Amino acid sequence: MKNLFIIAAIALTFTACSSGADQEKALLDDVVKLHDNIMGKDEQLMKNKMKIDTLLTTVKDTAQKSQLIRLNAGLMVSEQAMENWMQRFDPEQKDKSHDEKVAYLTEQKKQVMVIDSQMNTAIQKSTQYINQIKK
């Protein structure tokens, strides 16, 4: 009976360690997938920035120029937010406890989701305005 208890305790310990590592890996995978998704939008962001730069040289209307400048700023802010996040992100979290790693990765996931939303909005608004001007 005593041996069974020891075996169960050891198995439980290994299971807890494994599930902790699995949780960390799952969170890291989520963060990386979000990052990759955002980076896939970078091409459209750059295209919109170039189109806006071109339009700024040709548009005469002050209101249109102001709107183009605002849209371009939105694109640049979202791009810079992603660059800043990538520079600060530490996927390894060496010498951190499981709870610290989970808290860090959870926070990073939230931050990347905000950046994704920000970039989606900037791309959508700039694309709509560019298409409107070209008509």
Phi, psi and omega per residue, in radians:
M1 nan -0.731 -3.126
K2 -1.120 -0.690 3.117
N3 -1.128 -0.662 3.117
L4 -1.108 -0.711 3.108
F5 -1.109 -0.752 -3.138
I6 -1.126 -0.771 3.122
I7 -1.098 -0.737 3.124
A8 -1.124 -0.706 3.125
A9 -1.128 -0.742 3.123
I10 -1.135 -0.775 3.120
A11 -1.078 -0.723 3.122
L12 -1.117 -0.697 3.114
T13 -1.096 -0.810 3.130
F14 -1.139 -0.668 3.109
T15 -1.136 -0.736 3.130
A16 -1.119 -0.748 3.119
C17 -1.124 -0.742 -3.127
S18 -1.139 -0.771 -3.121
S19 -1.190 -0.562 3.074
G20 -1.132 -0.806 3.111
A21 -1.143 -0.665 3.104
D22 -1.112 -0.700 3.122
Q23 -1.123 -0.776 3.114
E24 -1.073 -0.783 -3.127
K25 -1.119 -0.719 3.139
A26 -1.100 -0.756 3.107
L27 -1.125 -0.771 3.107
L28 -1.074 -0.742 3.098
D29 -1.049 -0.719 3.103
D30 -1.073 -0.790 -3.135
V31 -1.097 -0.771 -3.125
V32 -1.145 -0.697 3.106
K33 -1.099 -0.750 3.095
L34 -1.094 -0.768 3.094
H35 -1.002 -0.858 -3.122
D36 -1.074 -0.678 3.097
N37 -1.073 -0.782 3.127
I38 -1.115 -0.763 -3.115
M39 -1.116 -0.476 3.069
G40 -1.194 -0.363 3.126
K41 -1.548 -0.153 -3.071
D42 -1.043 -0.627 -3.135
E43 -1.090 -0.796 3.122
Q44 -1.137 -0.687 3.107
L45 -1.039 -0.807 -3.136
M46 -1.135 -0.705 3.098
K47 -1.057 -0.784 -3.140
N48 -1.120 -0.709 3.105
K49 -1.064 -0.752 3.137
M50 -1.145 -0.722 3.111
K51 -1.104 -0.733 3.129
I52 -1.139 -0.737 3.098
D53 -1.019 -0.734 3.114
T54 -1.147 -0.808 -3.139
L55 -1.074 -0.631 3.137
L56 -1.090 -0.460 3.125
T57 -1.455 -0.307 -3.067
T58 -1.917 -0.475 -3.085
V59 -1.291 2.327 3.140
K60 -1.720 -0.521 -3.072
D61 -1.164 2.209 -3.088
T62 -1.114 -0.702 3.142
A63 -1.118 -0.736 3.104
Q64 -1.134 -0.730 3.116
K65 -1.072 -0.739 3.128
S66 -1.071 -0.760 3.125
Q67 -1.124 -0.741 3.117
L68 -1.095 -0.685 3.114
I69 -1.129 -0.734 3.109
R70 -1.109 -0.769 3.136
L71 -1.117 -0.736 3.119
N72 -1.098 -0.696 3.107
A73 -1.087 -0.706 3.107
G74 -1.080 -0.719 3.092
L75 -1.126 -0.781 -3.110
M76 -1.157 -0.675 3.138
V77 -1.126 -0.767 -3.132
S78 -1.192 -0.659 3.093
E79 -1.124 -0.764 3.140
Q80 -1.158 -0.647 3.103
A81 -1.055 -0.728 3.126
M82 -1.168 -0.751 3.126
E83 -1.083 -0.763 3.117
N84 -1.081 -0.754 3.140
W85 -1.080 -0.786 -3.113
M86 -1.083 -0.668 3.140
Q87 -1.161 -0.600 -3.086
R88 -1.549 -0.352 -3.027
F89 -1.165 2.290 3.117
D90 -2.151 1.655 -3.064
P91 -1.218 -0.392 -3.049
E92 -1.408 -0.716 3.140
Q93 0.867 0.886 -3.140
K94 -1.056 2.587 3.094
D95 1.081 0.404 3.086
K96 -1.888 2.624 3.091
S97 -1.312 2.927 3.101
H98 -1.003 -0.826 -3.121
D99 -1.075 -0.692 3.117
E100 -1.151 -0.711 3.117
K101 -1.120 -0.777 -3.138
V102 -1.098 -0.766 3.130
A103 -1.103 -0.764 -3.135
Y104 -1.096 -0.879 -3.105
L105 -1.145 -0.612 3.086
T106 -1.113 -0.762 3.111
E107 -1.143 -0.710 3.124
Q108 -1.121 -0.674 3.096
K109 -1.076 -0.752 3.101
K110 -1.075 -0.780 -3.130
Q111 -1.082 -0.756 -3.124
V112 -1.180 -0.604 3.101
M113 -1.146 -0.666 3.092
V114 -1.134 -0.768 3.127
I115 -1.097 -0.728 3.120
D116 -1.052 -0.805 3.122
S117 -1.095 -0.765 3.126
Q118 -1.056 -0.778 -3.127
M119 -1.190 -0.727 3.103
N120 -1.004 -0.797 -3.134
T121 -1.103 -0.807 -3.124
A122 -1.088 -0.750 3.133
I123 -1.167 -0.793 -3.114
Q124 -1.071 -0.852 -3.109
K125 -1.125 -0.740 -3.120
S126 -1.201 -0.675 3.114
T127 -1.099 -0.785 3.130
Q128 -1.066 -0.772 -3.102
Y129 -1.197 -0.724 3.112
I130 -1.054 -0.784 3.120
N131 -1.132 -0.610 3.127
Q132 -1.168 -0.751 -3.122
I133 -1.174 -0.643 -3.087
K134 -1.208 -0.312 -3.111
K135 -1.313 nan nan
